[in-house]
Every structure is written in structure tokens, then in C-alpha cells.
Amino acid sequence: MGIRQGLRVNCRFAEPQNHEARMKLQPDRLDVQSILAYGAGWVGLGSNGVAEKIDYSVVIGSRGEKFAWNCTDFEQLTAEHFALLAELKPELVIFGSGTRLRFPPPAFLRGLMTARI
């Protein structure tokens, strides 16, 4: 299975955490930036043999995109945050909501749904 052109979004939200979940992530190819690991409030990104620990909200794309996503907690999210993702035209968006599984309001996702993302 090949790598999809998508965006991974990691939102770091300040919430208490008593335990850390662990999951091993392995890319299909090693020549693209990949999530190597994650923990409470951070994600490990590897690209071209260099590993980086990111501890802020970030958008990571399979085509090399990496930029800060201007939100520090779930309640700050707006439709504009998701409209920005739709403008990038990814095939897939993986949204990390912090230590709890939460879903943004459907109205926020309208641009992604309209673009069939």
C-alpha cells in the first residue's frame, strides 16, 4: 500500500494525563516525513534522517508541509482552522484532539466534506 497524500494534525491541549498510550507507527517509505512516536503533548517527526520532537499544535503533510496550527486548546478551534486544511487539498486528514477523543462541530468540517476529504 503506497503512502497517501494527507495531512496529520497534532493538537497539543493542556489536560492532566495519568498514563501514556503507545503505538508504533511505521511508514511505507522512509523518504517522506513520518510520525515516529508520540506522547502526552508531543509528537516525534522524522524527515531525511533527522528526528524532531514537536510540542505545539502542528500541521504535518506527506508532501513536506509542516507549520504551526494556531490553536492551543480544543475550544479555540474554528471553521477557519479546517478551511485552511481544505485549501491544501490533501487526500486525508488525521486530527488529534488531545488526551480525549473529541470531534469538532460538523459545521467546522463543511469545507473538508465539500471537497470530499
Long-range contacts (C-beta under 8 A, 24 or more apart in sequence): 1-28, 2-28, 3-27, 3-28, 3-29, 3-32, 3-62, 4-62, 4-91, 4-92, 5-61, 5-62, 5-63, 5-90, 5-91, 5-92, 6-61, 6-62, 6-90, 6-91, 6-92, 6-93, 6-94, 7-59, 7-60, 7-61, 7-62, 7-65, 7-85, 7-88, 7-90, 7-92, 7-93, 7-94, 8-35, 8-59, 8-60, 8-61, 8-93, 8-94, 8-96, 9-57, 9-58, 9-59, 9-60, 9-69, 9-85, 9-93, 9-94, 9-95, 9-96, 10-38, 10-43, 10-54, 10-57, 10-58, 10-60, 10-96, 11-57, 11-69, 11-71, 11-74, 11-77, 11-95, 11-96, 11-97, 11-98, 12-41, 12-42, 12-55, 12-56, 12-57, 12-72, 12-98, 13-72, 13-73, 13-74, 13-97, 13-98, 13-99, 14-41, 14-72, 14-73, 15-98, 15-99, 15-100, 16-99, 17-41, 17-99, 32-62, 32-64, 33-60, 33-61, 33-62, 33-64, 33-66, 35-60, 40-99, 43-96, 59-84, 59-85, 59-88, 61-88, 61-90, 62-90, 73-98, 74-98, 74-102, 77-104, 77-108, 78-108, 79-107, 79-108, 79-110, 79-111, 81-108, 82-108, 82-109, 82-111, 82-112, 83-111, 85-111, 85-112, 85-117, 86-111, 86-112, 86-114, 86-115, 86-117, 89-115, 89-117, 90-117, 91-117, 92-117, 93-117
